[in-house]
């Protein structure tokens, strides 16, 4: 099964850009679906994730927030392929 990864992000967020870069590096090595969602202007998403961005979700479950550890993220995505 292919994992579905969602990054909840904001504009002008250096941690968000850093997290997306790491996730895309992993995407070049492991196949998964990726969606980057800008929460700016969405009151519901801002209320849920505004203080934690970037928030990384794998198959609907929160994996991480603030920073992405490449090794830990890769291992989590690989587990979804089993």
PDB file of N, CA, C and O in Angstrom:
ATOM      1  N   UNK A   1       0.840  -1.184   0.000  1.00  0.00           N
ATOM      2  CA  UNK A   1       0.000   0.000   0.000  1.00  0.00           C
ATOM      3  C   UNK A   1       0.887   1.249   0.000  1.00  0.00           C
ATOM      4  O   UNK A   1       1.856   1.330   0.755  1.00  0.00           O
ATOM      5  N   UNK A   2       0.554   2.195  -0.832  1.00  0.00           N
ATOM      6  CA  UNK A   2       1.304   3.444  -0.890  1.00  0.00           C
ATOM      7  C   UNK A   2       0.855   4.368   0.236  1.00  0.00           C
ATOM      8  O   UNK A   2      -0.339   4.574   0.450  1.00  0.00           O
ATOM      9  N   UNK A   3       1.821   4.913   0.940  1.00  0.00           N
ATOM     10  CA  UNK A   3       1.516   5.835   2.040  1.00  0.00           C
ATOM     11  C   UNK A   3       1.044   7.177   1.491  1.00  0.00           C
ATOM     12  O   UNK A   3       1.461   7.602   0.414  1.00  0.00           O
ATOM     13  N   UNK A   4       0.177   7.828   2.238  1.00  0.00           N
ATOM     14  CA  UNK A   4      -0.287   9.186   1.922  1.00  0.00           C
ATOM     15  C   UNK A   4       0.302  10.113   2.976  1.00  0.00           C
ATOM     16  O   UNK A   4      -0.007   9.991   4.161  1.00  0.00           O
ATOM     17  N   UNK A   5       1.146  11.032   2.545  1.00  0.00           N
ATOM     18  CA  UNK A   5       1.804  11.976   3.445  1.00  0.00           C
ATOM     19  C   UNK A   5       1.229  13.364   3.194  1.00  0.00           C
ATOM     20  O   UNK A   5       1.130  13.812   2.052  1.00  0.00           O
ATOM     21  N   UNK A   6       0.855  14.035   4.273  1.00  0.00           N
ATOM     22  CA  UNK A   6       0.365  15.411   4.186  1.00  0.00           C
ATOM     23  C   UNK A   6       1.232  16.267   5.103  1.00  0.00           C
ATOM     24  O   UNK A   6       1.482  15.911   6.255  1.00  0.00           O
ATOM     25  N   UNK A   7       1.684  17.395   4.577  1.00  0.00           N
ATOM     26  CA  UNK A   7       2.406  18.376   5.389  1.00  0.00           C
ATOM     27  C   UNK A   7       1.511  19.602   5.512  1.00  0.00           C
ATOM     28  O   UNK A   7       1.163  20.221   4.506  1.00  0.00           O
ATOM     29  N   UNK A   8       1.139  19.954   6.731  1.00  0.00           N
ATOM     30  CA  UNK A   8       0.419  21.197   6.974  1.00  0.00           C
ATOM     31  C   UNK A   8       1.472  22.270   7.201  1.00  0.00           C
ATOM     32  O   UNK A   8       2.325  22.151   8.081  1.00  0.00           O
ATOM     33  N   UNK A   9       1.394  23.315   6.393  1.00  0.00           N
ATOM     34  CA  UNK A   9       2.473  24.295   6.297  1.00  0.00           C
ATOM     35  C   UNK A   9       1.908  25.710   6.291  1.00  0.00           C
ATOM     36  O   UNK A   9       0.695  25.913   6.231  1.00  0.00           O
ATOM     37  N   UNK A  10       2.807  26.678   6.355  1.00  0.00           N
ATOM     38  CA  UNK A  10       2.445  28.097   6.232  1.00  0.00           C
ATOM     39  C   UNK A  10       3.454  28.771   5.317  1.00  0.00           C
ATOM     40  O   UNK A  10       4.576  28.292   5.149  1.00  0.00           O
ATOM     41  N   UNK A  11       3.044  29.885   4.729  1.00  0.00           N
ATOM     42  CA  UNK A  11       3.985  30.691   3.962  1.00  0.00           C
ATOM     43  C   UNK A  11       4.961  31.340   4.931  1.00  0.00           C
ATOM     44  O   UNK A  11       4.641  31.558   6.099  1.00  0.00           O
ATOM     45  N   UNK A  12       6.135  31.642   4.443  1.00  0.00           N
ATOM     46  CA  UNK A  12       7.161  32.333   5.236  1.00  0.00           C
ATOM     47  C   UNK A  12       7.501  31.593   6.526  1.00  0.00           C
ATOM     48  O   UNK A  12       7.751  32.218   7.556  1.00  0.00           O
ATOM     49  N   UNK A  13       7.510  30.279   6.470  1.00  0.00           N
ATOM     50  CA  UNK A  13       7.824  29.435   7.627  1.00  0.00           C
ATOM     51  C   UNK A  13       9.073  28.633   7.280  1.00  0.00           C
ATOM     52  O   UNK A  13       9.007  27.670   6.516  1.00  0.00           O
ATOM     53  N   UNK A  14      10.212  29.032   7.845  1.00  0.00           N
ATOM     54  CA  UNK A  14      11.459  28.352   7.470  1.00  0.00           C
ATOM     55  C   UNK A  14      11.459  26.885   7.889  1.00  0.00           C
ATOM     56  O   UNK A  14      12.029  26.055   7.181  1.00  0.00           O
ATOM     57  N   UNK A  15      10.839  26.543   9.013  1.00  0.00           N
ATOM     58  CA  UNK A  15      10.760  25.132   9.405  1.00  0.00           C
ATOM     59  C   UNK A  15       9.905  24.332   8.421  1.00  0.00           C
ATOM     60  O   UNK A  15      10.176  23.160   8.160  1.00  0.00           O
ATOM     61  N   UNK A  16       8.879  24.972   7.886  1.00  0.00           N
ATOM     62  CA  UNK A  16       8.020  24.306   6.903  1.00  0.00           C
ATOM     63  C   UNK A  16       8.796  23.999   5.631  1.00  0.00           C
ATOM     64  O   UNK A  16       8.691  22.902   5.084  1.00  0.00           O
ATOM     65  N   UNK A  17       9.572  24.963   5.165  1.00  0.00           N
ATOM     66  CA  UNK A  17      10.366  24.760   3.951  1.00  0.00           C
ATOM     67  C   UNK A  17      11.401  23.666   4.173  1.00  0.00           C
ATOM     68  O   UNK A  17      11.640  22.841   3.291  1.00  0.00           O
ATOM     69  N   UNK A  18      12.008  23.660   5.341  1.00  0.00           N
ATOM     70  CA  UNK A  18      13.009  22.648   5.687  1.00  0.00           C
ATOM     71  C   UNK A  18      12.362  21.255   5.735  1.00  0.00           C
ATOM     72  O   UNK A  18      12.917  20.293   5.204  1.00  0.00           O
ATOM     73  N   UNK A  19      11.211  21.152   6.361  1.00  0.00           N
ATOM     74  CA  UNK A  19      10.510  19.866   6.459  1.00  0.00           C
ATOM     75  C   UNK A  19      10.118  19.358   5.080  1.00  0.00           C
ATOM     76  O   UNK A  19      10.294  18.176   4.782  1.00  0.00           O
ATOM     77  N   UNK A  20       9.589  20.234   4.238  1.00  0.00           N
ATOM     78  CA  UNK A  20       9.188  19.821   2.895  1.00  0.00           C
ATOM     79  C   UNK A  20      10.394  19.340   2.101  1.00  0.00           C
ATOM     80  O   UNK A  20      10.294  18.360   1.364  1.00  0.00           O
ATOM     81  N   UNK A  21      11.521  20.006   2.238  1.00  0.00           N
ATOM     82  CA  UNK A  21      12.737  19.593   1.535  1.00  0.00           C
ATOM     83  C   UNK A  21      13.130  18.168   1.940  1.00  0.00           C
ATOM     84  O   UNK A  21      13.441  17.343   1.080  1.00  0.00           O
ATOM     85  N   UNK A  22      13.116  17.881   3.233  1.00  0.00           N
ATOM     86  CA  UNK A  22      13.483  16.548   3.722  1.00  0.00           C
ATOM     87  C   UNK A  22      12.486  15.503   3.223  1.00  0.00           C
ATOM     88  O   UNK A  22      12.886  14.428   2.775  1.00  0.00           O
ATOM     89  N   UNK A  23      11.202  15.811   3.298  1.00  0.00           N
ATOM     90  CA  UNK A  23      10.178  14.871   2.842  1.00  0.00           C
ATOM     91  C   UNK A  23      10.348  14.599   1.349  1.00  0.00           C
ATOM     92  O   UNK A  23      10.209  13.456   0.915  1.00  0.00           O
ATOM     93  N   UNK A  24      10.641  15.619   0.566  1.00  0.00           N
ATOM     94  CA  UNK A  24      10.845  15.414  -0.878  1.00  0.00           C
ATOM     95  C   UNK A  24      12.113  14.599  -1.153  1.00  0.00           C
ATOM     96  O   UNK A  24      12.154  13.842  -2.123  1.00  0.00           O
ATOM     97  N   UNK A  25      13.143  14.740  -0.319  1.00  0.00           N
ATOM     98  CA  UNK A  25      14.339  13.899  -0.459  1.00  0.00           C
ATOM     99  C   UNK A  25      13.967  12.433  -0.268  1.00  0.00           C
ATOM    100  O   UNK A  25      14.413  11.567  -1.020  1.00  0.00           O
ATOM    101  N   UNK A  26      13.153  12.163   0.737  1.00  0.00           N
ATOM    102  CA  UNK A  26      12.709  10.788   0.981  1.00  0.00           C
ATOM    103  C   UNK A  26      11.838  10.310  -0.175  1.00  0.00           C
ATOM    104  O   UNK A  26      11.938   9.153  -0.584  1.00  0.00           O
ATOM    105  N   UNK A  27      10.984  11.186  -0.710  1.00  0.00           N
ATOM    106  CA  UNK A  27      10.124  10.843  -1.842  1.00  0.00           C
ATOM    107  C   UNK A  27      10.945  10.414  -3.053  1.00  0.00           C
ATOM    108  O   UNK A  27      10.492   9.583  -3.839  1.00  0.00           O
ATOM    109  N   UNK A  28      12.135  10.964  -3.213  1.00  0.00           N
ATOM    110  CA  UNK A  28      12.990  10.566  -4.341  1.00  0.00           C
ATOM    111  C   UNK A  28      13.552   9.155  -4.142  1.00  0.00           C
ATOM    112  O   UNK A  28      14.058   8.547  -5.085  1.00  0.00           O
ATOM    113  N   UNK A  29      13.461   8.635  -2.911  1.00  0.00           N
ATOM    114  CA  UNK A  29      13.985   7.300  -2.594  1.00  0.00           C
ATOM    115  C   UNK A  29      12.877   6.265  -2.375  1.00  0.00           C
ATOM    116  O   UNK A  29      13.066   5.082  -2.656  1.00  0.00           O
ATOM    117  N   UNK A  30      11.733   6.711  -1.875  1.00  0.00           N
ATOM    118  CA  UNK A  30      10.618   5.827  -1.521  1.00  0.00           C
ATOM    119  C   UNK A  30       9.344   6.421  -2.114  1.00  0.00           C
ATOM    120  O   UNK A  30       9.098   7.622  -1.994  1.00  0.00           O
ATOM    121  N   UNK A  31       8.546   5.590  -2.745  1.00  0.00           N
ATOM    122  CA  UNK A  31       7.315   6.075  -3.362  1.00  0.00           C
ATOM    123  C   UNK A  31       6.209   6.277  -2.318  1.00  0.00           C
ATOM    124  O   UNK A  31       5.918   5.379  -1.528  1.00  0.00           O
ATOM    125  N   UNK A  32       5.603   7.457  -2.327  1.00  0.00           N
ATOM    126  CA  UNK A  32       4.414   7.745  -1.524  1.00  0.00           C
ATOM    127  C   UNK A  32       3.717   8.949  -2.124  1.00  0.00           C
ATOM    128  O   UNK A  32       4.316   9.704  -2.891  1.00  0.00           O
ATOM    129  N   UNK A  33       2.459   9.129  -1.776  1.00  0.00           N
ATOM    130  CA  UNK A  33       1.696  10.289  -2.231  1.00  0.00           C
ATOM    131  C   UNK A  33       1.959  11.439  -1.271  1.00  0.00           C
ATOM    132  O   UNK A  33       1.964  11.257  -0.053  1.00  0.00           O
ATOM    133  N   UNK A  34       2.179  12.628  -1.832  1.00  0.00           N
ATOM    134  CA  UNK A  34       2.482  13.803  -1.012  1.00  0.00           C
ATOM    135  C   UNK A  34       1.528  14.937  -1.338  1.00  0.00           C
ATOM    136  O   UNK A  34       1.279  15.250  -2.503  1.00  0.00           O
ATOM    137  N   UNK A  35       1.001  15.545  -0.287  1.00  0.00           N
ATOM    138  CA  UNK A  35       0.184  16.751  -0.417  1.00  0.00           C
ATOM    139  C   UNK A  35       0.695  17.767   0.598  1.00  0.00           C
ATOM    140  O   UNK A  35       0.851  17.453   1.778  1.00  0.00           O
ATOM    141  N   UNK A  36       0.951  18.979   0.135  1.00  0.00           N
ATOM    142  CA  UNK A  36       1.360  20.069   1.018  1.00  0.00           C
ATOM    143  C   UNK A  36       0.174  21.021   1.115  1.00  0.00           C
ATOM    144  O   UNK A  36      -0.298  21.541   0.104  1.00  0.00           O
ATOM    145  N   UNK A  37      -0.304  21.247   2.338  1.00  0.00           N
ATOM    146  CA  UNK A  37      -1.491  22.071   2.565  1.00  0.00           C
ATOM    147  C   UNK A  37      -1.080  23.336   3.308  1.00  0.00           C
ATOM    148  O   UNK A  37      -0.570  23.278   4.427  1.00  0.00           O
ATOM    149  N   UNK A  38      -1.310  24.482   2.667  1.00  0.00           N
ATOM    150  CA  UNK A  38      -1.052  25.776   3.301  1.00  0.00           C
ATOM    151  C   UNK A  38      -2.256  26.102   4.183  1.00  0.00           C
ATOM    152  O   UNK A  38      -3.374  26.245   3.688  1.00  0.00           O
ATOM    153  N   UNK A  39      -2.024  26.217   5.487  1.00  0.00           N
ATOM    154  CA  UNK A  39      -3.143  26.452   6.413  1.00  0.00           C
ATOM    155  C   UNK A  39      -3.511  27.925   6.547  1.00  0.00           C
ATOM    156  O   UNK A  39      -4.534  28.248   7.150  1.00  0.00           O
ATOM    157  N   UNK A  40      -2.701  28.823   5.998  1.00  0.00           N
ATOM    158  CA  UNK A  40      -2.987  30.257   6.103  1.00  0.00           C
ATOM    159  C   UNK A  40      -4.365  30.565   5.528  1.00  0.00           C
ATOM    160  O   UNK A  40      -4.675  30.176   4.401  1.00  0.00           O
ATOM    161  N   UNK A  41      -5.185  31.259   6.298  1.00  0.00           N
ATOM    162  CA  UNK A  41      -6.506  31.657   5.836  1.00  0.00           C
ATOM    163  C   UNK A  41      -7.590  30.621   6.079  1.00  0.00           C
ATOM    164  O   UNK A  41      -8.762  30.886   5.814  1.00  0.00           O
ATOM    165  N   UNK A  42      -7.223  29.441   6.580  1.00  0.00           N
ATOM    166  CA  UNK A  42      -8.205  28.412   6.894  1.00  0.00           C
ATOM    167  C   UNK A  42      -8.325  28.343   8.418  1.00  0.00           C
ATOM    168  O   UNK A  42      -7.478  27.753   9.088  1.00  0.00           O
ATOM    169  N   UNK A  43      -9.375  28.946   8.952  1.00  0.00           N
ATOM    170  CA  UNK A  43      -9.523  29.081  10.410  1.00  0.00           C
ATOM    171  C   UNK A  43      -9.482  27.735  11.127  1.00  0.00           C
ATOM    172  O   UNK A  43      -8.878  27.616  12.193  1.00  0.00           O
ATOM    173  N   UNK A  44     -10.118  26.728  10.549  1.00  0.00           N
ATOM    174  CA  UNK A  44     -10.146  25.411  11.198  1.00  0.00           C
ATOM    175  C   UNK A  44      -8.742  24.806  11.271  1.00  0.00           C
ATOM    176  O   UNK A  44      -8.323  24.331  12.326  1.00  0.00           O
ATOM    177  N   UNK A  45      -8.018  24.826  10.151  1.00  0.00           N
ATOM    178  CA  UNK A  45      -6.666  24.256  10.140  1.00  0.00           C
ATOM    179  C   UNK A  45      -5.703  25.095  10.978  1.00  0.00           C
ATOM    180  O   UNK A  45      -4.824  24.549  11.645  1.00  0.00           O
ATOM    181  N   UNK A  46      -5.864  26.421  10.946  1.00  0.00           N
ATOM    182  CA  UNK A  46      -5.011  27.276  11.783  1.00  0.00           C
ATOM    183  C   UNK A  46      -5.226  26.958  13.260  1.00  0.00           C
ATOM    184  O   UNK A  46      -4.277  26.945  14.043  1.00  0.00           O
ATOM    185  N   UNK A  47      -6.475  26.705  13.633  1.00  0.00           N
ATOM    186  CA  UNK A  47      -6.771  26.380  15.030  1.00  0.00           C
ATOM    187  C   UNK A  47      -6.182  25.024  15.425  1.00  0.00           C
ATOM    188  O   UNK A  47      -5.725  24.850  16.555  1.00  0.00           O
ATOM    189  N   UNK A  48      -6.194  24.069  14.500  1.00  0.00           N
ATOM    190  CA  UNK A  48      -5.665  22.733  14.787  1.00  0.00           C
ATOM    191  C   UNK A  48      -4.138  22.691  14.791  1.00  0.00           C
ATOM    192  O   UNK A  48      -3.530  22.070  15.663  1.00  0.00           O
ATOM    193  N   UNK A  49      -3.519  23.359  13.805  1.00  0.00           N
ATOM    194  CA  UNK A  49      -2.087  23.170  13.573  1.00  0.00           C
ATOM    195  C   UNK A  49      -1.251  24.444  13.626  1.00  0.00           C
ATOM    196  O   UNK A  49      -0.030  24.379  13.480  1.00  0.00           O
ATOM    197  N   UNK A  50      -1.871  25.586  13.830  1.00  0.00           N
ATOM    198  CA  UNK A  50      -1.181  26.866  13.724  1.00  0.00           C
ATOM    199  C   UNK A  50       0.069  27.021  14.559  1.00  0.00           C
ATOM    200  O   UNK A  50       1.029  27.657  14.123  1.00  0.00           O
ATOM    201  N   UNK A  51       0.076  26.450  15.759  1.00  0.00           N
ATOM    202  CA  UNK A  51       1.230  26.591  16.650  1.00  0.00           C
ATOM    203  C   UNK A  51       2.246  25.469  16.481  1.00  0.00           C
ATOM    204  O   UNK A  51       3.295  25.486  17.125  1.00  0.00           O
ATOM    205  N   UNK A  52       1.949  24.490  15.621  1.00  0.00           N
ATOM    206  CA  UNK A  52       2.820  23.325  15.487  1.00  0.00           C
ATOM    207  C   UNK A  52       3.456  23.177  14.114  1.00  0.00           C
ATOM    208  O   UNK A  52       4.286  22.288  13.928  1.00  0.00           O
ATOM    209  N   UNK A  53       3.103  24.008  13.156  1.00  0.00           N
ATOM    210  CA  UNK A  53       3.594  23.800  11.792  1.00  0.00           C
ATOM    211  C   UNK A  53       5.115  23.802  11.731  1.00  0.00           C
ATOM    212  O   UNK A  53       5.782  24.514  12.482  1.00  0.00           O
ATOM    213  N   UNK A  54       5.640  23.006  10.839  1.00  0.00           N
ATOM    214  CA  UNK A  54       4.936  22.072   9.970  1.00  0.00           C
ATOM    215  C   UNK A  54       4.490  20.822  10.722  1.00  0.00           C
ATOM    216  O   UNK A  54       5.187  20.325  11.606  1.00  0.00           O
ATOM    217  N   UNK A  55       3.317  20.331  10.351  1.00  0.00           N
ATOM    218  CA  UNK A  55       2.814  19.075  10.900  1.00  0.00           C
ATOM    219  C   UNK A  55       2.846  18.056   9.770  1.00  0.00           C
ATOM    220  O   UNK A  55       2.317  18.298   8.685  1.00  0.00           O
ATOM    221  N   UNK A  56       3.468  16.920  10.034  1.00  0.00           N
ATOM    222  CA  UNK A  56       3.578  15.856   9.043  1.00  0.00           C
ATOM    223  C   UNK A  56       2.659  14.709   9.450  1.00  0.00           C
ATOM    224  O   UNK A  56       2.746  14.187  10.561  1.00  0.00           O
ATOM    225  N   UNK A  57       1.783  14.329   8.532  1.00  0.00           N
ATOM    226  CA  UNK A  57       0.844  13.234   8.761  1.00  0.00           C
ATOM    227  C   UNK A  57       1.180  12.096   7.799  1.00  0.00           C
ATOM    228  O   UNK A  57       1.527  12.332   6.642  1.00  0.00           O
ATOM    229  N   UNK A  58       1.074  10.871   8.285  1.00  0.00           N
ATOM    230  CA  UNK A  58       1.230   9.697   7.432  1.00  0.00           C
ATOM    231  C   UNK A  58      -0.047   8.877   7.568  1.00  0.00           C
ATOM    232  O   UNK A  58      -0.392   8.414   8.655  1.00  0.00           O
ATOM    233  N   UNK A  59      -0.738   8.707   6.454  1.00  0.00           N
ATOM    234  CA  UNK A  59      -2.009   7.971   6.427  1.00  0.00           C
ATOM    235  C   UNK A  59      -2.976   8.463   7.503  1.00  0.00           C
ATOM    236  O   UNK A  59      -3.625   7.668   8.182  1.00  0.00           O
ATOM    237  N   UNK A  60      -3.060   9.779   7.645  1.00  0.00           N
ATOM    238  CA  UNK A  60      -4.031  10.388   8.549  1.00  0.00           C
ATOM    239  C   UNK A  60      -3.615  10.475  10.004  1.00  0.00           C
ATOM    240  O   UNK A  60      -4.347  11.032  10.823  1.00  0.00           O
ATOM    241  N   UNK A  61      -2.446   9.930  10.341  1.00  0.00           N
ATOM    242  CA  UNK A  61      -1.970   9.978  11.729  1.00  0.00           C
ATOM    243  C   UNK A  61      -0.817  10.969  11.840  1.00  0.00           C
ATOM    244  O   UNK A  61       0.075  11.005  10.993  1.00  0.00           O
ATOM    245  N   UNK A  62      -0.854  11.770  12.899  1.00  0.00           N
ATOM    246  CA  UNK A  62       0.220  12.746  13.093  1.00  0.00           C
ATOM    247  C   UNK A  62       1.532  12.011  13.330  1.00  0.00           C
ATOM    248  O   UNK A  62       1.651  11.201  14.249  1.00  0.00           O
ATOM    249  N   UNK A  63       2.514  12.308  12.481  1.00  0.00           N
ATOM    250  CA  UNK A  63       3.837  11.700  12.622  1.00  0.00           C
ATOM    251  C   UNK A  63       4.764  12.621  13.400  1.00  0.00           C
ATOM    252  O   UNK A  63       5.460  12.182  14.316  1.00  0.00           O
ATOM    253  N   UNK A  64       4.773  13.885  13.039  1.00  0.00           N
ATOM    254  CA  UNK A  64       5.709  14.825  13.643  1.00  0.00           C
ATOM    255  C   UNK A  64       5.212  16.250  13.484  1.00  0.00           C
ATOM    256  O   UNK A  64       4.305  16.530  12.701  1.00  0.00           O
ATOM    257  N   UNK A  65       5.828  17.140  14.244  1.00  0.00           N
ATOM    258  CA  UNK A  65       5.604  18.565  14.052  1.00  0.00           C
ATOM    259  C   UNK A  65       6.907  19.291  14.342  1.00  0.00           C
ATOM    260  O   UNK A  65       7.804  18.743  14.981  1.00  0.00           O
ATOM    261  N   UNK A  66       7.004  20.507  13.877  1.00  0.00           N
ATOM    262  CA  UNK A  66       8.193  21.370  13.924  1.00  0.00           C
ATOM    263  C   UNK A  66       9.310  20.866  13.011  1.00  0.00           C
ATOM    264  O   UNK A  66       9.674  21.559  12.060  1.00  0.00           O
ATOM    265  N   UNK A  67       9.850  19.709  13.264  1.00  0.00           N
ATOM    266  CA  UNK A  67      10.985  19.208  12.479  1.00  0.00           C
ATOM    267  C   UNK A  67      10.717  17.780  12.010  1.00  0.00           C
ATOM    268  O   UNK A  67       9.964  17.029  12.631  1.00  0.00           O
ATOM    269  N   UNK A  68      11.364  17.428  10.882  1.00  0.00           N
ATOM    270  CA  UNK A  68      11.273  16.073  10.355  1.00  0.00           C
ATOM    271  C   UNK A  68      12.649  15.437  10.455  1.00  0.00           C
ATOM    272  O   UNK A  68      13.628  15.956   9.917  1.00  0.00           O
ATOM    273  N   UNK A  69      12.713  14.307  11.149  1.00  0.00           N
ATOM    274  CA  UNK A  69      13.934  13.514  11.201  1.00  0.00           C
ATOM    275  C   UNK A  69      13.888  12.560  10.007  1.00  0.00           C
ATOM    276  O   UNK A  69      13.009  11.702   9.931  1.00  0.00           O
ATOM    277  N   UNK A  70      14.831  12.707   9.077  1.00  0.00           N
ATOM    278  CA  UNK A  70      14.788  11.961   7.820  1.00  0.00           C
ATOM    279  C   UNK A  70      14.749  10.449   8.047  1.00  0.00           C
ATOM    280  O   UNK A  70      13.943   9.753   7.428  1.00  0.00           O
ATOM    281  N   UNK A  71      15.595   9.943   8.913  1.00  0.00           N
ATOM    282  CA  UNK A  71      15.656   8.494   9.155  1.00  0.00           C
ATOM    283  C   UNK A  71      14.341   7.990   9.756  1.00  0.00           C
ATOM    284  O   UNK A  71      13.793   6.986   9.301  1.00  0.00           O
ATOM    285  N   UNK A  72      13.850   8.670  10.751  1.00  0.00           N
ATOM    286  CA  UNK A  72      12.600   8.272  11.412  1.00  0.00           C
ATOM    287  C   UNK A  72      11.417   8.343  10.448  1.00  0.00           C
ATOM    288  O   UNK A  72      10.564   7.456  10.435  1.00  0.00           O
ATOM    289  N   UNK A  73      11.373   9.408   9.639  1.00  0.00           N
ATOM    290  CA  UNK A  73      10.301   9.563   8.661  1.00  0.00           C
ATOM    291  C   UNK A  73      10.371   8.448   7.617  1.00  0.00           C
ATOM    292  O   UNK A  73       9.352   7.837   7.294  1.00  0.00           O
ATOM    293  N   UNK A  74      11.565   8.182   7.089  1.00  0.00           N
ATOM    294  CA  UNK A  74      11.743   7.121   6.088  1.00  0.00           C
ATOM    295  C   UNK A  74      11.265   5.780   6.623  1.00  0.00           C
ATOM    296  O   UNK A  74      10.549   5.049   5.937  1.00  0.00           O
ATOM    297  N   UNK A  75      11.660   5.461   7.842  1.00  0.00           N
ATOM    298  CA  UNK A  75      11.259   4.190   8.452  1.00  0.00           C
ATOM    299  C   UNK A  75       9.742   4.107   8.612  1.00  0.00           C
ATOM    300  O   UNK A  75       9.150   3.051   8.388  1.00  0.00           O
ATOM    301  N   UNK A  76       9.123   5.204   8.994  1.00  0.00           N
ATOM    302  CA  UNK A  76       7.665   5.224   9.165  1.00  0.00           C
ATOM    303  C   UNK A  76       6.955   5.012   7.832  1.00  0.00           C
ATOM    304  O   UNK A  76       5.964   4.285   7.768  1.00  0.00           O
ATOM    305  N   UNK A  77       7.449   5.637   6.774  1.00  0.00           N
ATOM    306  CA  UNK A  77       6.839   5.465   5.452  1.00  0.00           C
ATOM    307  C   UNK A  77       7.033   4.028   4.978  1.00  0.00           C
ATOM    308  O   UNK A  77       6.103   3.422   4.444  1.00  0.00           O
ATOM    309  N   UNK A  78       8.224   3.480   5.167  1.00  0.00           N
ATOM    310  CA  UNK A  78       8.481   2.095   4.755  1.00  0.00           C
ATOM    311  C   UNK A  78       7.561   1.114   5.478  1.00  0.00           C
ATOM    312  O   UNK A  78       7.115   0.135   4.879  1.00  0.00           O
ATOM    313  N   UNK A  79       7.275   1.357   6.741  1.00  0.00           N
ATOM    314  CA  UNK A  79       6.363   0.477   7.485  1.00  0.00           C
ATOM    315  C   UNK A  79       4.974   0.455   6.848  1.00  0.00           C
ATOM    316  O   UNK A  79       4.272  -0.553   6.923  1.00  0.00           O
ATOM    317  N   UNK A  80       4.581   1.551   6.230  1.00  0.00           N
ATOM    318  CA  UNK A  80       3.267   1.620   5.587  1.00  0.00           C
ATOM    319  C   UNK A  80       3.214   0.777   4.316  1.00  0.00           C
ATOM    320  O   UNK A  80       2.130   0.424   3.851  1.00  0.00           O
ATOM    321  N   UNK A  81       4.376   0.452   3.753  1.00  0.00           N
ATOM    322  CA  UNK A  81       4.441  -0.349   2.528  1.00  0.00           C
ATOM    323  C   UNK A  81       4.343  -1.843   2.827  1.00  0.00           C
ATOM    324  O   UNK A  81       4.191  -2.642   1.903  1.00  0.00           O
ATOM    325  N   UNK A  82       4.425  -2.229   4.076  1.00  0.00           N
ATOM    326  CA  UNK A  82       4.415  -3.660   4.420  1.00  0.00           C
ATOM    327  C   UNK A  82       3.020  -4.207   4.484  1.00  0.00           C
ATOM    328  O   UNK A  82       2.833  -5.392   4.761  1.00  0.00           O
TER     329      UNK A  82
END
